[in-house]
Amino acid sequence: MNLLPSQWADVPLMSLSLLGPLAMFALVSSITPGPNNVMLASSGLNFGFRRSMPHLLGVNLGFTLMIFLVGIGLGSVFQQMPQLYTVLKYVGAAYLLYLAWKIANSGAMEDGEVRGKPFTFLQAAAFQWVNPKAWVMAVGVVATYTPQNSFFANLVIATLVCGIVNLPSIGIWVTFGTALRRVLHRPWAIRAFNISMALLLVASLYPVALELVH
């Protein structure tokens, strides 16, 4: 059933003029380098696309759920207890350093296999809660792109848009890493790639390190 022009004002959903910027924010935030994408590229190289699928889906669904939970009240908890957010941020930074060490020391492929195991779905989903970039993205979506009028309905829409845009964006990084399997055959080349990814992961902690300096 079509709505009359006079009835559009009663529709409690975000306007199309806001959906476009929201989708663009989700695309740019999801496709640019960050802890998730660096780890997905490394997983694609070391384990291939199929074995990296649980990792990929865990990132996507874990991040999507994170946006929703931040929107329905977790953000206000951190406003009332900022020290809790600080603790989580530094725990996350320490965990990222541990992951960087693990990536740098990943074994080279031998007879089509590698040492170690890819992230599971639950590991990747849980990782979002200690990922500084994921927090910035989630808070940005809720604070900037979710209208307060009919907030819950708009939060559901914003969550779905981000989840839909995020999946192919991070999938590109797994594909990139998997494609490199055809190029990087020598152990030293794989080792160099893994070390490069580990260094990028450490570099992604620059904002946290800057806070410590100041």
C-alpha positions in Angstrom: 0.0 0.0 0.0 1.4 3.4 -1.0 1.6 6.2 1.5 0.2 9.6 0.6 2.8 12.4 0.6 1.3 13.9 3.8 1.9 10.6 5.5 5.7 10.4 4.9 6.4 12.5 7.9 4.8 9.9 10.1 7.2 7.2 9.0 9.6 6.6 11.9 12.6 5.5 9.9 15.8 7.3 8.9 15.6 9.2 5.6 17.3 8.1 2.4 19.6 11.2 2.7 21.0 9.6 5.9 21.2 6.1 4.6 23.8 7.1 1.9 26.3 8.7 4.3 25.8 5.8 6.7 26.6 3.2 4.0 29.6 5.3 3.0 30.9 5.4 6.5 30.4 1.7 6.9 32.3 1.0 3.6 35.2 3.3 4.4 35.5 2.1 8.0 35.2 -1.6 7.0 37.5 -1.7 4.0 40.4 0.4 5.3 43.3 -1.4 7.1 42.7 -2.3 10.7 43.2 -5.2 13.1 40.4 -7.3 11.6 41.5 -6.8 8.0 45.2 -7.4 8.7 44.4 -10.6 10.5 41.9 -11.7 7.8 44.6 -11.1 5.0 47.1 -13.2 7.0 44.5 -15.9 7.6 43.7 -16.0 3.8 47.4 -16.5 3.0 48.1 -19.1 5.7 44.9 -21.1 5.7 43.0 -20.2 2.4 39.6 -18.7 1.9 37.5 -21.8 3.0 39.2 -22.3 6.3 39.1 -18.5 7.0 35.3 -18.4 6.6 34.5 -18.9 10.3 36.9 -16.0 11.0 35.3 -13.8 8.4 31.7 -14.5 9.6 32.7 -14.1 13.2 34.1 -10.6 12.5 31.0 -9.6 10.5 28.3 -10.9 12.9 30.3 -10.0 16.0 30.7 -6.5 14.9 27.1 -6.2 13.8 25.9 -7.4 17.2 28.3 -5.0 18.8 26.7 -2.0 17.1 23.3 -3.1 18.3 24.4 -3.7 21.9 26.2 -0.4 22.0 23.1 1.3 20.7 20.7 -0.2 23.2 22.7 0.8 26.3 26.2 -0.4 26.6 27.5 3.0 25.5 25.8 4.7 28.5 27.5 2.2 30.8 30.9 3.5 29.6 29.7 7.1 30.0 29.0 6.4 33.6 32.1 4.2 34.2 34.8 5.6 31.8 37.4 3.7 33.7 35.8 0.4 32.5 36.3 1.5 28.9 39.9 2.5 29.6 40.6 -0.9 31.1 39.0 -2.7 28.1 41.0 -0.5 25.7 44.3 -1.4 27.2 43.5 -5.0 27.6 42.6 -5.0 23.9 45.9 -3.3 23.0 47.8 -6.0 24.9 45.9 -8.7 23.2 46.6 -7.2 19.8 50.3 -7.2 20.6 50.0 -10.9 21.4 48.2 -11.6 18.1 50.9 -9.6 16.2 53.5 -11.9 17.8 51.5 -15.0 16.8 51.1 -13.8 13.2 54.8 -12.9 12.9 55.8 -16.4 14.1 53.2 -18.2 11.9 54.8 -21.3 10.2 55.4 -21.4 6.5 53.2 -23.6 4.3 54.4 -27.2 4.0 52.7 -29.5 1.6 49.8 -27.2 1.4 49.4 -26.9 5.1 50.5 -24.5 7.8 51.1 -24.8 11.5 48.5 -23.4 13.8 44.8 -23.0 13.3 42.6 -20.1 12.0 40.4 -18.1 14.3 37.1 -19.8 15.1 33.8 -18.1 14.7 33.4 -17.4 18.4 37.0 -16.2 18.8 36.6 -13.7 15.9 33.2 -12.5 17.3 34.6 -12.1 20.8 37.7 -10.2 19.5 35.5 -7.3 18.4 35.1 -6.3 22.1 38.8 -5.7 22.5 39.3 -4.2 19.0 39.7 -0.4 19.3 38.7 0.3 15.7 35.5 -1.7 16.2 34.6 0.4 19.2 35.2 3.7 17.3 33.1 2.4 14.4 30.2 1.2 16.6 30.1 4.4 18.7 30.3 6.5 15.5 27.3 4.7 13.9 25.1 5.1 17.0 26.1 8.7 17.8 26.3 10.1 14.3 24.0 8.1 12.0 21.2 6.9 14.2 18.4 9.5 14.6 17.0 9.8 18.1 13.4 9.9 17.0 12.1 6.2 16.8 15.6 5.3 18.0 15.2 1.5 18.2 13.8 1.2 14.7 16.6 3.4 13.3 19.2 1.4 15.3 18.0 -1.8 13.7 18.3 -0.3 10.2 21.7 1.2 11.0 22.9 -2.2 12.3 21.6 -4.1 9.2 23.2 -1.5 6.8 26.6 -1.8 8.5 26.4 -5.6 8.6 25.5 -5.9 4.9 28.3 -3.4 3.9 30.9 -4.9 6.2 30.8 -8.5 4.9 32.0 -8.0 1.3 34.4 -5.2 2.5 36.3 -7.5 4.8 35.9 -10.4 2.4 38.2 -8.5 0.0 41.0 -8.9 2.5 40.6 -12.6 2.8 40.5 -12.8 -1.0 43.7 -10.7 -1.2 45.5 -13.0 1.3 44.2 -16.1 -0.5 45.4 -14.8 -3.9 48.9 -14.3 -2.5 49.1 -18.1 -1.9 49.6 -18.4 -5.7 52.5 -15.9 -5.6 54.2 -16.5 -2.3 55.4 -20.0 -2.5 58.8 -19.7 -0.7 58.9 -19.9 3.1 60.9 -16.7 3.3 58.3 -14.8 1.3 55.4 -16.0 3.5 57.5 -15.2 6.6 58.1 -11.7 5.3 54.3 -11.2 4.6 53.4 -12.4 8.1 55.9 -10.1 9.7 54.6 -7.2 7.6 51.0 -8.0 8.7 52.2 -8.2 12.3 53.9 -4.7 12.0 50.7 -3.3 10.5 48.7 -4.7 13.5 51.1 -3.0 15.9 50.9 0.2 13.9 47.1 0.2 14.3 47.7 0.8 18.0 49.2 4.2 17.4 46.2 6.1 18.8 46.5 4.1 22.1 50.2 4.7 22.3 49.7 8.4 21.7 47.3 8.6 24.7 50.0 6.9 26.9 52.6 9.5 25.8 50.3 12.4 26.6 
